[in-house]
Amino acid sequence: MVLPADSVKTIAMLLLVAGSSVDVIMTAAGLNATLKKMERLHHQAASGTKAERDESLFEIGVEADALAALMNQEVESHGMEQRELLDLALTRTKELGVAIVYRRDKKKFFYDGAAFREYLKDAPAGIHAADAEFGLISYQFYQSQAGDAAAMEAAAAVKKRFLARFPKYKGNADVSLFLAVDYQDLYRHARQTHDDEGAEKYRALTRSTYQRIARLYPRTEQAAEARQLLRRFDEETRR
């Protein structure tokens, strides 16, 4: 897909004024390079071999994820100073079939993960399967809200399957931490609904999962966070 002429003009204008601040995070030049790379990857996914399509799909997801993270970093550092550039990123990625949206309740930009899902559909045992699924698990965790027990149980089951399928994956400390928080939310739900059996089940699972993180991943940020969350959880359950 070729970028419209007005897109090129807008980016060119932004290039002239970008970079005046020492603390530069998101630039027009960087956005232009990302958009061009996404465009190239879309062409490869549409016209290449299966191997080329799979690789291109995964790379589209990586680029979209990185762009959403950069946009969040920009807003966290400079507020909406780069509003025009942020709006341009949202508009042009949408034209390329990449959905990055702003969640007002979370105050963050999120990529919807469509390319990762498509990659996993085409190559469930592919070389990037663990990375793609980890990305989707992360998106679900950071955008979810505790409430529906069935949805929380389903989310926890996805994480358990991932840990069983990829026991040595580099991000398993994070996935385990996500799982512990799921169990903690399920514990609280059981308490609120006066499900004593369920509350005890998820209390035990929450504690054992936090303890497992501290044991398996010592001297990591995740282990330190797990120990802190476990202390708070024990205080909560004693009350």
C-alpha positions as a Python dict, from the first residue, in 0.01 Angstrom:
ca = {
    (1, 'M'): (0, 0, 0),
    (2, 'V'): (145, 338, -106),
    (3, 'L'): (112, 623, 141),
    (4, 'P'): (-116, 902, 14),
    (5, 'A'): (50, 1220, -109),
    (6, 'D'): (-90, 1421, 181),
    (7, 'S'): (75, 1176, 422),
    (8, 'V'): (414, 1233, 263),
    (9, 'K'): (366, 1609, 277),
    (10, 'T'): (259, 1603, 640),
    (11, 'I'): (554, 1390, 741),
    (12, 'A'): (789, 1616, 545),
    (13, 'M'): (657, 1922, 728),
    (14, 'L'): (696, 1750, 1064),
    (15, 'L'): (1052, 1652, 977),
    (16, 'L'): (1140, 2020, 950),
    (17, 'V'): (1030, 2099, 1304),
    (18, 'A'): (1111, 1773, 1485),
    (19, 'G'): (1416, 1729, 1702),
    (20, 'S'): (1435, 2077, 1855),
    (21, 'S'): (1410, 1929, 2207),
    (22, 'V'): (1706, 1753, 2365),
    (23, 'D'): (1472, 1492, 2512),
    (24, 'V'): (1346, 1361, 2179),
    (25, 'I'): (1146, 1039, 2188),
    (26, 'M'): (909, 1020, 1892),
    (27, 'T'): (1014, 1188, 1570),
    (28, 'A'): (865, 1234, 1227),
    (29, 'A'): (1170, 1069, 1073),
    (30, 'G'): (1126, 763, 1292),
    (31, 'L'): (754, 742, 1219),
    (32, 'N'): (820, 774, 847),
    (33, 'A'): (1070, 487, 860),
    (34, 'T'): (825, 269, 1055),
    (35, 'L'): (541, 335, 813),
    (36, 'K'): (760, 255, 514),
    (37, 'K'): (875, -69, 677),
    (38, 'M'): (515, -169, 757),
    (39, 'E'): (416, -96, 399),
    (40, 'R'): (697, -316, 269),
    (41, 'L'): (604, -596, 510),
    (42, 'H'): (240, -583, 399),
    (43, 'H'): (349, -628, 37),
    (44, 'Q'): (565, -926, 136),
    (45, 'A'): (283, -1082, 338),
    (46, 'A'): (43, -1045, 45),
    (47, 'S'): (269, -1165, -236),
    (48, 'G'): (547, -1375, -82),
    (49, 'T'): (584, -1745, -12),
    (50, 'K'): (428, -1892, 303),
    (51, 'A'): (757, -1856, 488),
    (52, 'E'): (786, -1494, 377),
    (53, 'R'): (424, -1426, 469),
    (54, 'D'): (469, -1575, 817),
    (55, 'E'): (787, -1378, 881),
    (56, 'S'): (629, -1057, 753),
    (57, 'L'): (320, -1100, 969),
    (58, 'F'): (531, -1143, 1279),
    (59, 'E'): (746, -841, 1190),
    (60, 'I'): (435, -628, 1138),
    (61, 'G'): (329, -717, 1491),
    (62, 'V'): (674, -632, 1626),
    (63, 'E'): (674, -293, 1452),
    (64, 'A'): (321, -211, 1567),
    (65, 'D'): (399, -313, 1924),
    (66, 'A'): (714, -101, 1927),
    (67, 'L'): (530, 198, 1783),
    (68, 'A'): (254, 177, 2046),
    (69, 'A'): (521, 158, 2319),
    (70, 'L'): (699, 461, 2172),
    (71, 'M'): (375, 657, 2160),
    (72, 'N'): (312, 578, 2527),
    (73, 'Q'): (665, 685, 2616),
    (74, 'E'): (615, 1010, 2426),
    (75, 'V'): (290, 1093, 2608),
    (76, 'E'): (438, 999, 2946),
    (77, 'S'): (735, 1228, 2889),
    (78, 'H'): (585, 1522, 2700),
    (79, 'G'): (208, 1498, 2734),
    (80, 'M'): (38, 1593, 2408),
    (81, 'E'): (313, 1820, 2274),
    (82, 'Q'): (339, 1591, 1972),
    (83, 'R'): (-38, 1561, 1921),
    (84, 'E'): (-13, 1610, 1546),
    (85, 'L'): (249, 1337, 1514),
    (86, 'L'): (52, 1100, 1737),
    (87, 'D'): (-265, 1156, 1533),
    (88, 'L'): (-70, 1098, 1214),
    (89, 'A'): (62, 769, 1350),
    (90, 'L'): (-290, 651, 1434),
    (91, 'T'): (-429, 755, 1096),
    (92, 'R'): (-156, 611, 878),
    (93, 'T'): (-123, 282, 1062),
    (94, 'K'): (-500, 238, 1026),
    (95, 'E'): (-463, 290, 650),
    (96, 'L'): (-205, 12, 653),
    (97, 'G'): (-447, -220, 835),
    (98, 'V'): (-274, -188, 1173),
    (99, 'A'): (-501, -99, 1464),
    (100, 'I'): (-342, 102, 1743),
    (101, 'V'): (-601, 257, 1974),
    (102, 'Y'): (-596, 478, 2281),
    (103, 'R'): (-768, 337, 2589),
    (104, 'R'): (-888, 631, 2796),
    (105, 'D'): (-952, 411, 3099),
    (106, 'K'): (-591, 284, 3089),
    (107, 'K'): (-448, 611, 2954),
    (108, 'K'): (-234, 417, 2709),
    (109, 'F'): (-206, 324, 2343),
    (110, 'F'): (-247, -46, 2263),
    (111, 'Y'): (-186, -249, 1949),
    (112, 'D'): (-467, -499, 1893),
    (113, 'G'): (-227, -784, 1811),
    (114, 'A'): (-398, -884, 1484),
    (115, 'A'): (-74, -972, 1303),
    (116, 'F'): (37, -1194, 1593),
    (117, 'R'): (-298, -1375, 1591),
    (118, 'E'): (-276, -1425, 1215),
    (119, 'Y'): (79, -1552, 1248),
    (120, 'L'): (-25, -1807, 1513),
    (121, 'K'): (-315, -1919, 1294),
    (122, 'D'): (-81, -1979, 1000),
    (123, 'A'): (220, -2107, 1197),
    (124, 'P'): (115, -2233, 1542),
    (125, 'A'): (448, -2411, 1579),
    (126, 'G'): (653, -2144, 1403),
    (127, 'I'): (983, -2007, 1527),
    (128, 'H'): (809, -1693, 1654),
    (129, 'A'): (508, -1868, 1811),
    (130, 'A'): (619, -1810, 2171),
    (131, 'D'): (696, -1442, 2111),
    (132, 'A'): (366, -1385, 1930),
    (133, 'E'): (162, -1558, 2199),
    (134, 'F'): (350, -1376, 2474),
    (135, 'G'): (257, -1048, 2308),
    (136, 'L'): (-111, -1143, 2302),
    (137, 'I'): (-102, -1256, 2665),
    (138, 'S'): (55, -926, 2766),
    (139, 'Y'): (-206, -723, 2578),
    (140, 'Q'): (-489, -917, 2742),
    (141, 'F'): (-340, -877, 3088),
    (142, 'Y'): (-276, -505, 3071),
    (143, 'Q'): (-616, -427, 2918),
    (144, 'S'): (-830, -660, 3129),
    (145, 'Q'): (-1047, -561, 3421),
    (146, 'A'): (-1140, -794, 3703),
    (147, 'G'): (-1508, -881, 3696),
    (148, 'D'): (-1631, -1183, 3504),
    (149, 'A'): (-1509, -1502, 3672),
    (150, 'A'): (-1536, -1714, 3357),
    (151, 'A'): (-1323, -1467, 3162),
    (152, 'M'): (-1064, -1456, 3440),
    (153, 'E'): (-1050, -1835, 3457),
    (154, 'A'): (-1009, -1855, 3079),
    (155, 'A'): (-726, -1600, 3089),
    (156, 'A'): (-551, -1793, 3365),
    (157, 'A'): (-585, -2116, 3165),
    (158, 'V'): (-418, -1952, 2863),
    (159, 'K'): (-120, -1854, 3078),
    (160, 'K'): (-94, -2202, 3232),
    (161, 'R'): (-92, -2361, 2886),
    (162, 'F'): (175, -2118, 2770),
    (163, 'L'): (402, -2200, 3065),
    (164, 'A'): (354, -2572, 3001),
    (165, 'R'): (418, -2538, 2628),
    (166, 'F'): (720, -2308, 2656),
    (167, 'P'): (882, -2398, 2990),
    (168, 'K'): (1209, -2219, 2910),
    (169, 'Y'): (1072, -1906, 2745),
    (170, 'K'): (1253, -1585, 2836),
    (171, 'G'): (932, -1411, 2943),
    (172, 'N'): (800, -1679, 3176),
    (173, 'A'): (869, -1475, 3488),
    (174, 'D'): (628, -1215, 3355),
    (175, 'V'): (369, -1471, 3248),
    (176, 'S'): (388, -1632, 3594),
    (177, 'L'): (338, -1293, 3756),
    (178, 'F'): (36, -1230, 3534),
    (179, 'L'): (-100, -1570, 3637),
    (180, 'A'): (-57, -1495, 4007),
    (181, 'V'): (-250, -1171, 3966),
    (182, 'D'): (-527, -1362, 3784),
    (183, 'Y'): (-550, -1603, 4077),
    (184, 'Q'): (-557, -1311, 4319),
    (185, 'D'): (-846, -1151, 4127),
    (186, 'L'): (-1029, -1484, 4129),
    (187, 'Y'): (-975, -1510, 4506),
    (188, 'R'): (-1128, -1168, 4556),
    (189, 'H'): (-1421, -1256, 4331),
    (190, 'A'): (-1484, -1574, 4530),
    (191, 'R'): (-1476, -1380, 4855),
    (192, 'Q'): (-1723, -1123, 4721),
    (193, 'T'): (-1962, -1398, 4610),
    (194, 'H'): (-1924, -1589, 4939),
    (195, 'D'): (-1767, -1887, 4765),
    (196, 'D'): (-1554, -2016, 5052),
    (197, 'E'): (-1427, -2321, 4866),
    (198, 'G'): (-1325, -2113, 4565),
    (199, 'A'): (-1165, -1849, 4785),
    (200, 'E'): (-947, -2108, 4958),
    (201, 'K'): (-853, -2267, 4625),
    (202, 'Y'): (-739, -1938, 4472),
    (203, 'R'): (-577, -1819, 4794),
    (204, 'A'): (-352, -2125, 4784),
    (205, 'L'): (-283, -2087, 4410),
    (206, 'T'): (-199, -1718, 4449),
    (207, 'R'): (48, -1784, 4731),
    (208, 'S'): (213, -2082, 4561),
    (209, 'T'): (253, -1894, 4232),
    (210, 'Y'): (413, -1590, 4396),
    (211, 'Q'): (644, -1821, 4591),
    (212, 'R'): (734, -2012, 4276),
    (213, 'I'): (833, -1689, 4098),
    (214, 'A'): (1061, -1589, 4385),
    (215, 'R'): (1217, -1936, 4385),
    (216, 'L'): (1263, -1985, 4009),
    (217, 'Y'): (1367, -1633, 3913),
    (218, 'P'): (1581, -1505, 4204),
    (219, 'R'): (1747, -1164, 4179),
    (220, 'T'): (1500, -1045, 3916),
    (221, 'E'): (1255, -756, 3924),
    (222, 'Q'): (970, -1006, 3891),
    (223, 'A'): (1087, -1199, 4198),
    (224, 'A'): (1111, -879, 4402),
    (225, 'E'): (763, -776, 4289),
    (226, 'A'): (626, -1124, 4364),
    (227, 'R'): (762, -1112, 4720),
    (228, 'Q'): (613, -768, 4775),
    (229, 'L'): (275, -868, 4632),
    (230, 'L'): (274, -1184, 4842),
    (231, 'R'): (329, -982, 5161),
    (232, 'R'): (39, -757, 5071),
    (233, 'F'): (-177, -1055, 4981),
    (234, 'D'): (-105, -1225, 5313),
    (235, 'E'): (-201, -907, 5496),
    (236, 'E'): (-522, -891, 5294),
    (237, 'T'): (-618, -1252, 5362),
    (238, 'R'): (-547, -1219, 5735),
    (239, 'R'): (-791, -931, 5751),
}
